[in-house]
């Protein structure tokens, strides 16, 4: 499709909000339908934007996209601020990679080698932005840190409050004509293409029983995206993965504390105002149940005290639970739906939605407009699930 007059974006998380923002800025008549599902991953995520430290080595395509996605954030923030939206929840910060126990040292050394290799081959991260430091120096940067074996610091990484950033994208989009409706899209209206082919084209969406005409639709419904598989006649193999996150209040100035990333799939993200987010569980086969559990919270609190025993007196002030949209192969699903002109998918980011989401949404918005995206999306094409 090229230059549609009107587009419906289904899903108000960070991906859908980014796609709607991009479309509106480019002058497309766009409506974002935001059902505000309880358990939306965007609203729960702690938001680490640091692809250079990722252990995901099985997909060069993922890493290339993540590298560009991280670089996209400052430009997007500048656009938001130029539109007068300054409360966006994004900031640069340092990241500490720590091996707390001896059994983590091997993984620490592998991560160090991987970072050095990426720096040499890809130029990311820059050689002057990471180094191994003493544990004593690491504790100066993050005072609650437990005794540890090794520590690396990565400078100029990013943290983002997903809930705030998605809201900022919608607010900025509205200044360019975006309409946001808190309503439930229940179906996609299709029509047969002329010429006797079996393919169909988007004619609109059904919103709470009412058919609304649109030239194109972007499905960015996160873990709920598979709802539209039958309507579009395509496979959308995305399932919810539950993540539980605890926010702690501490009596300290936490604004400059770094992200802390140990080696047992947990993290700590500090925010101004004496708040530290600790997470997150990765629970499969839980269905659409965005609730905290005793087992999940035990897991999170136990890791918090193992890595940062100085948090023992912190006050739990909030628990967030999100359902990550995890695709069958662990990669995002980005691109045109097969055999349905005007239908596009932007989902399946799993635990990396806050890193990739703003960039993914913008790239799919470009596809909708008939503009070749600046990144190679072939590895993420929905066609791969046919």
C-alpha positions as CSV (number, residue, x, y, z in Angstrom):
1,X,0.0,0.0,0.0
2,X,1.2,3.5,-0.7
3,X,0.0,6.7,1.1
4,X,-3.3,5.5,2.7
5,X,-5.6,8.3,3.6
6,X,-6.6,6.8,6.9
7,X,-5.1,4.2,9.2
8,X,-6.3,2.5,12.3
9,X,-3.7,1.4,14.9
10,X,-4.9,-1.3,17.3
11,X,-3.1,-1.2,20.6
12,X,-1.9,1.7,22.7
13,X,1.3,0.2,24.1
14,X,4.7,1.6,23.2
15,X,4.7,-0.1,19.8
16,X,1.3,1.1,18.7
17,X,1.8,4.5,20.2
18,X,5.1,4.9,18.2
19,X,3.4,3.8,15.0
20,X,0.5,6.2,15.5
21,X,2.9,9.0,16.4
22,X,4.9,8.5,13.2
23,X,1.9,8.3,11.0
24,X,0.3,11.4,12.4
25,X,3.6,13.4,12.1
26,X,3.7,12.4,8.5
27,X,0.2,13.8,7.9
28,X,-1.8,10.6,7.8
29,X,-5.3,10.6,9.3
30,X,-4.7,8.2,12.1
31,X,-6.9,6.8,14.9
32,X,-5.2,4.8,17.8
33,X,-7.6,2.4,19.5
34,X,-6.3,1.8,23.0
35,X,-8.3,-0.7,25.0
36,X,-6.0,-0.2,28.0
37,X,-5.7,-3.9,28.9
38,X,-4.8,-4.8,32.4
39,X,-1.3,-6.4,32.3
40,X,-0.1,-4.5,29.2
41,X,3.7,-5.1,29.1
42,X,4.5,-1.5,28.3
43,X,2.9,-0.3,31.6
44,X,4.9,-2.8,33.7
45,X,8.3,-2.8,32.2
46,X,11.3,-1.3,33.9
47,X,12.9,-0.2,30.6
48,X,16.5,-1.0,30.0
49,X,17.8,0.3,26.7
50,X,21.2,-1.4,26.5
51,X,21.4,-3.8,23.5
52,X,25.2,-3.9,23.6
53,X,25.1,-5.8,26.8
54,X,22.5,-8.3,25.6
55,X,23.3,-12.0,25.7
56,X,21.2,-12.6,22.6
57,X,23.8,-13.9,20.2
58,X,21.7,-16.3,18.2
59,X,20.3,-13.6,15.9
60,X,22.5,-11.0,14.2
61,X,19.3,-9.5,12.7
62,X,17.9,-8.9,16.2
63,X,21.1,-7.2,17.4
64,X,21.3,-5.0,14.3
65,X,17.7,-3.9,14.9
66,X,18.3,-3.3,18.6
67,X,21.4,-1.3,18.0
68,X,19.5,1.0,15.6
69,X,16.6,1.1,18.1
70,X,18.7,2.4,20.9
71,X,20.2,5.0,18.6
72,X,16.7,6.1,17.6
73,X,15.7,7.0,21.2
74,X,17.6,10.3,21.4
75,X,16.2,11.5,18.1
76,X,12.7,10.6,19.0
77,X,13.1,12.3,22.4
78,X,14.2,15.4,20.6
79,X,11.1,15.3,18.4
80,X,8.9,14.9,21.5
81,X,10.6,17.9,23.2
82,X,10.3,20.0,20.0
83,X,6.5,19.3,20.2
84,X,6.5,20.5,23.8
85,X,6.3,17.1,25.4
86,X,9.1,17.1,28.0
87,X,7.7,14.5,30.5
88,X,8.8,11.4,28.5
89,X,10.4,9.2,31.0
90,X,13.7,8.5,29.1
91,X,17.2,9.3,30.3
92,X,20.7,8.1,29.8
93,X,22.5,6.3,32.6
94,X,25.3,3.8,33.3
95,X,24.9,0.0,33.6
96,X,26.7,-2.3,36.0
97,X,27.2,-5.9,34.9
98,X,28.1,-7.8,38.1
99,X,29.1,-11.4,38.9
100,X,27.9,-11.7,42.5
101,X,28.7,-15.4,43.1
102,X,31.7,-17.4,41.8
103,X,29.4,-19.5,39.5
104,X,28.7,-16.3,37.5
105,X,32.3,-15.5,36.7
106,X,32.4,-17.6,33.6
107,X,29.3,-15.9,32.2
108,X,30.8,-12.5,33.2
109,X,34.0,-13.3,31.2
110,X,31.9,-14.5,28.2
111,X,29.9,-11.3,28.3
112,X,33.1,-9.2,28.5
113,X,34.5,-11.0,25.4
114,X,31.2,-10.6,23.6
115,X,31.2,-6.9,24.3
116,X,34.8,-6.5,23.1
117,X,34.0,-8.4,19.9
118,X,30.9,-6.3,19.2
119,X,32.9,-3.2,19.8
120,X,35.6,-4.3,17.3
121,X,33.2,-5.6,14.6
122,X,30.2,-3.3,14.9
123,X,31.6,-0.2,16.7
124,X,28.9,-0.6,19.4
125,X,29.5,0.0,22.2
126,X,32.3,2.4,21.7
127,X,35.6,1.2,23.3
128,X,35.7,4.2,25.6
129,X,32.3,3.5,27.1
130,X,32.9,0.3,28.9
131,X,35.5,-1.1,31.3
132,X,36.0,-3.5,34.1
133,X,36.1,-1.8,37.5
134,X,36.7,-2.9,41.0
135,X,33.8,-4.1,43.2
136,X,34.6,-1.2,45.6
137,X,34.1,1.2,42.7
138,X,31.0,-0.5,41.7
139,X,29.6,-0.1,45.2
140,X,30.4,3.6,45.1
141,X,28.2,3.8,42.0
142,X,25.4,1.6,43.5
143,X,25.7,1.6,47.3
144,X,23.4,-1.3,48.1
145,X,25.5,-3.8,46.1
146,X,26.4,-7.0,47.9
147,X,29.9,-8.5,48.0
148,X,30.7,-9.5,44.4
149,X,33.4,-11.2,42.3
150,X,33.6,-8.9,39.3
151,X,32.0,-5.8,37.8
152,X,31.9,-4.0,34.5
153,X,30.5,-0.5,33.8
154,X,28.8,0.4,30.6
155,X,28.3,4.2,30.2
156,X,25.8,6.0,28.1
157,X,23.1,3.4,28.2
158,X,19.4,4.2,28.6
159,X,16.4,3.7,30.9
160,X,12.8,4.4,30.0
161,X,9.5,4.3,31.9
162,X,7.4,2.6,29.3
163,X,4.1,3.9,30.6
164,X,5.3,7.5,30.5
165,X,7.0,7.2,27.2
166,X,3.9,5.7,25.4
167,X,1.8,8.5,26.9
168,X,4.3,11.1,25.6
169,X,4.1,9.6,22.1
170,X,0.3,9.8,22.1
171,X,0.3,13.3,23.4
172,X,2.8,14.4,20.8
173,X,0.8,12.6,18.1
174,X,-2.4,14.4,19.1
175,X,-0.6,17.7,18.4
176,X,-0.2,16.4,14.8
177,X,-3.9,15.4,14.5
178,X,-3.8,11.9,16.0
179,X,-7.1,10.7,17.5
180,X,-7.0,8.4,20.5
181,X,-10.0,6.3,21.3
182,X,-10.3,4.1,24.4
183,X,-12.4,1.4,22.6
184,X,-12.3,-2.3,21.7
185,X,-11.6,-3.3,18.1
186,X,-13.4,-6.6,17.8
187,X,-12.8,-7.4,14.1
188,X,-11.1,-6.4,10.9
189,X,-13.4,-5.5,7.9
190,X,-12.1,-7.0,4.6
191,X,-13.2,-6.8,1.0
192,X,-12.1,-8.9,-2.0
193,X,-9.7,-7.4,-4.3
194,X,-10.9,-6.6,-7.8
195,X,-9.7,-8.9,-10.6
196,X,-10.9,-12.3,-9.2
197,X,-7.9,-13.0,-6.9
198,X,-8.3,-14.8,-3.6
199,X,-6.5,-11.9,-1.8
200,X,-8.4,-9.4,0.2
201,X,-7.9,-5.8,1.3
202,X,-8.6,-3.9,4.5
203,X,-11.8,-1.9,4.4
204,X,-11.9,-0.9,8.0
205,X,-12.3,-2.1,11.6
206,X,-15.3,-3.1,13.8
207,X,-15.3,-1.1,17.0
208,X,-17.7,-2.4,19.6
209,X,-20.2,-3.5,16.9
210,X,-19.8,-0.5,14.6
211,X,-17.9,-0.7,11.3
212,X,-15.5,2.1,10.7
213,X,-13.8,2.7,7.4
214,X,-10.0,2.8,7.1
215,X,-7.6,2.2,4.3
216,X,-5.1,0.3,6.5
217,X,-4.7,-1.2,9.9
218,X,-1.7,-1.8,12.2
219,X,-2.1,-4.7,14.7
220,X,0.1,-3.7,17.7
221,X,-1.9,-5.5,20.4
222,X,1.0,-6.9,22.3
223,X,0.2,-10.3,23.9
224,X,-3.4,-10.0,22.6
225,X,-2.4,-9.6,18.9
226,X,-3.3,-13.2,18.1
227,X,-6.9,-12.2,18.5
228,X,-6.9,-11.1,14.9
229,X,-5.3,-14.1,13.3
230,X,-8.6,-15.6,12.1
231,X,-9.9,-12.3,10.9
232,X,-6.8,-11.8,8.7
233,X,-6.3,-15.5,7.8
234,X,-2.7,-15.3,9.0
235,X,-0.7,-16.9,11.7
236,X,0.2,-14.6,14.6
237,X,1.9,-17.0,17.0
238,X,2.3,-14.7,19.9
239,X,1.7,-15.8,23.5
240,X,1.8,-14.0,26.9
241,X,4.8,-14.4,29.2
242,X,4.2,-13.0,32.7
243,X,6.7,-10.7,34.3
244,X,6.5,-9.6,37.9
245,X,8.3,-6.5,39.0
246,X,8.6,-4.9,42.5
247,X,9.3,-1.2,43.1
248,X,11.2,-0.4,46.3
249,X,11.5,3.0,48.1
250,X,14.9,3.7,49.6
251,X,16.1,6.6,51.7
252,X,18.8,7.8,49.2
253,X,19.3,10.0,46.2
254,X,18.9,7.4,43.5
255,X,18.8,9.7,40.4
256,X,22.3,8.8,39.3
257,X,22.4,5.2,40.4
258,X,23.2,2.8,37.5
259,X,21.1,-0.1,36.2
260,X,22.4,-3.3,37.8
261,X,22.5,-6.4,35.6
262,X,23.6,-9.7,37.2
263,X,23.5,-13.1,35.4
264,X,20.3,-14.8,36.6
265,X,17.8,-13.0,34.3
266,X,17.0,-10.3,36.8
267,X,17.8,-6.6,36.9
268,X,17.5,-3.4,39.0
269,X,16.6,-0.1,37.5
270,X,16.9,3.0,39.7
271,X,14.7,6.1,39.2
272,X,14.8,9.6,40.7
273,X,13.0,10.0,44.0
274,X,14.4,7.1,45.9
275,X,12.9,4.3,43.8
276,X,14.4,1.1,42.6
277,X,12.6,-1.4,40.3
278,X,13.6,-5.0,40.7
279,X,12.5,-7.7,38.2
280,X,11.4,-9.6,36.5
281,X,10.1,-13.1,36.3
282,X,9.7,-14.9,33.0
283,X,6.7,-17.2,33.4
284,X,5.3,-19.1,30.4
285,X,2.0,-20.9,30.2
286,X,0.3,-18.6,32.6
287,X,-2.4,-17.4,30.1
288,X,-3.8,-13.9,30.4
289,X,-3.4,-13.7,34.2
290,X,-1.7,-10.4,35.1
291,X,-1.5,-11.0,38.8
292,X,1.4,-11.3,41.3
293,X,2.1,-14.7,42.9
294,X,3.8,-15.8,46.1
295,X,6.3,-17.8,44.0
296,X,7.0,-14.9,41.7
297,X,7.5,-12.3,44.4
298,X,9.7,-14.8,46.3
299,X,11.9,-15.1,43.2
300,X,12.2,-11.3,42.8
301,X,12.9,-10.5,46.4
302,X,15.4,-13.3,46.8
303,X,17.4,-12.0,43.8
304,X,17.2,-8.5,45.1
305,X,18.8,-9.5,48.4
306,X,21.4,-11.7,46.8
307,X,22.6,-8.9,44.5
308,X,22.0,-5.9,46.7
309,X,21.8,-6.9,50.4
310,X,21.8,-3.1,51.1
311,X,18.2,-3.1,50.0
312,X,17.0,-5.2,53.0
313,X,15.4,-2.2,54.7
314,X,13.8,-0.8,51.5
315,X,10.1,-0.5,51.5
316,X,8.0,-2.3,48.8
317,X,5.7,0.3,47.4
318,X,4.3,-1.2,44.2
319,X,4.1,-4.4,42.3
320,X,3.6,-4.4,38.5
321,X,2.7,-7.4,36.4
322,X,3.0,-7.4,32.6
323,X,2.3,-9.9,29.9
324,X,5.1,-9.8,27.4
325,X,4.2,-10.8,23.8
326,X,6.5,-13.6,22.9
327,X,6.6,-14.9,19.4
328,X,7.2,-18.6,18.5
329,X,10.8,-18.0,17.5
330,X,11.5,-15.2,19.9
331,X,11.8,-12.5,17.3
332,X,9.5,-9.5,16.6
333,X,6.7,-9.8,14.0
334,X,7.0,-6.8,11.8
335,X,5.5,-6.2,8.4
336,X,2.6,-6.7,6.0
337,X,0.2,-9.5,6.7
338,X,0.4,-12.1,3.9
339,X,-2.4,-11.9,1.3
340,X,-4.2,-9.0,3.0
341,X,-3.5,-5.6,1.4
342,X,-3.4,-2.9,4.0
343,X,-2.9,-5.0,7.1
344,X,0.3,-4.8,9.1
345,X,1.7,-6.5,12.2
346,X,3.9,-4.9,14.9
347,X,4.1,-7.3,17.8
348,X,6.1,-10.2,19.4
349,X,8.9,-8.2,21.0
350,X,9.0,-10.4,24.2
351,X,11.1,-9.0,26.9
352,X,12.8,-6.4,24.6
353,X,9.7,-4.3,23.8
354,X,10.8,-1.1,25.5
355,X,14.2,-1.3,23.7
356,X,12.8,-2.1,20.2
357,X,9.2,-0.7,20.4
358,X,9.6,2.9,19.4
359,X,11.8,2.1,16.5
360,X,9.7,-0.9,15.4
361,X,6.5,1.1,15.4
362,X,8.1,3.9,13.3
363,X,9.5,1.3,10.8
364,X,6.1,-0.3,10.4
365,X,4.5,3.1,10.0
366,X,6.9,3.8,7.1
367,X,5.8,0.5,5.5
368,X,2.2,1.5,5.8
369,X,3.0,4.7,3.9
370,X,4.8,2.9,1.1
371,X,8.2,4.1,2.3
372,X,11.1,1.6,2.4
373,X,12.2,1.3,6.0
374,X,15.7,2.3,6.9
375,X,16.4,-1.1,8.6
376,X,16.2,-4.6,7.1
377,X,13.0,-6.2,8.4
378,X,13.2,-9.4,6.4
379,X,14.1,-11.6,9.5
380,X,10.9,-10.3,11.2
381,X,8.5,-10.7,8.3
382,X,5.2,-12.4,9.2
383,X,5.6,-14.5,6.1
384,X,8.0,-16.7,8.0
385,X,5.1,-18.3,9.9
386,X,3.1,-19.5,6.8
